[in-house]
Amino acid sequence: MAAPPASLSGRDEGSFAYLTIKDRIPQILTKAIDTLHRHKNEFFEKHGEKGTEAEKKAISLLSKLRNELQTDKPIIPFVEKFVDTDIWNQYLEYQQSLLNENDGKPRWFYSPWLYVECYMYRRIHEAIIQSPPIDDFDVFKESKDQNFFESRESIIALCTHLQEVVTAIEDLDENQLKDEFFRLLQISLWGNKCDLSLSGGDTSSQKTNIINSLEELKPLILVNDMEHLWSLLTNCKKTREKASITRVDIVLDNSGFELVTDLVLADFLLSSQLATEIHFYGKTIPWFVSDTTIHDFNWLIEQMKESDDKCMSKCGAAWETYINMGRWVYQDHIFWTLPHEFCVMSQVAPDLYAELQKAHLILFKGDLNYRKLTGDRKWEFTVPFHQALNGFHPAPLCGIRTLKAEIQVGLRPGQAEQYMASEPNWLTTGKYGVLQFDGPL
């Protein structure tokens, strides 16, 4: 089999990878520094002089990181002992081994974009854990919470809709169930637009009722494999024995509004008996500004439960019950915050791969997951999704993302050229989306 194509990287001047490393990542670092600075009084009140010193230390480490990045210095190993430190440092050695003798050391603009972007977030985490007693501070938490609060009206509309569906679910015929499934899948897809790393950490909340926009958004779905998902899950439901389970795994992306869309979909899957168990996967550390951690997951459900809106609080209470019953299971794993593409998961994290193999269907949310599924490489647009997965196939899976990186596979001949002609930036604005399935048809 031919070797996969080269990785996307910042060496391609003017590319989205180049602009991310040059502009967006420094902007995100500056915001993180500002956030620490704004909390200095709080750190002092909590921890006295130690808090003030820790804030200064974290800011100095992040400023150093920003300088390294902006001057394209060599990538340096991690020094603080953490559960994944050795794996990261081995990966740096691996990147070094790929270079020719004249290339020197791996650097920001010349190494794979996927690697350096993940490395930057891991360095932010290192700066925080090197600065006790503020070593559990999440520099992105304020932005994530703001996204949730600013999307309140949309969340209420979504929860109201879900409550109506759940109440009437016994009376829905197969076609109505299918329509509802498609509706909530599309809402989960467009929820992925609310991405704080794309906006450089600026607000990206959902201000309108997304349910009303689905018809006009439908033509913007470039690959739409919802029928395959429906067939797979209805088939599982029809052939399921009384005691057996149908498990859907959702590999989460952003917290805030997008997470609500994912939980609404998960609630519907249980209520309609298309699934009996949902496993959610989040990040072990703050990641790509708005990615979901266990704290974000629990915080959001608590906010929903305590809301003064009847439908929001009903959803929050139901979701807490699912968790207590073990029908919803939240898991995290360090692999999700490593720089590796998913095709090496079975070697690097065999325990996680084995866990995913238990699913009947895995939904991979968002752009970073899609980049890792496809190796973040310069694939031709028409290369089949299955081929770009490069052997990664723990179970039938679906990539659900709005396009925010210069990578997309599985398109029809001529499809990409058509978009390129009218919109040169069509790959990176988040305007278009895919629901792309790989599994037995």
Disulfide bonds with the S-S distance in Angstrom:
none
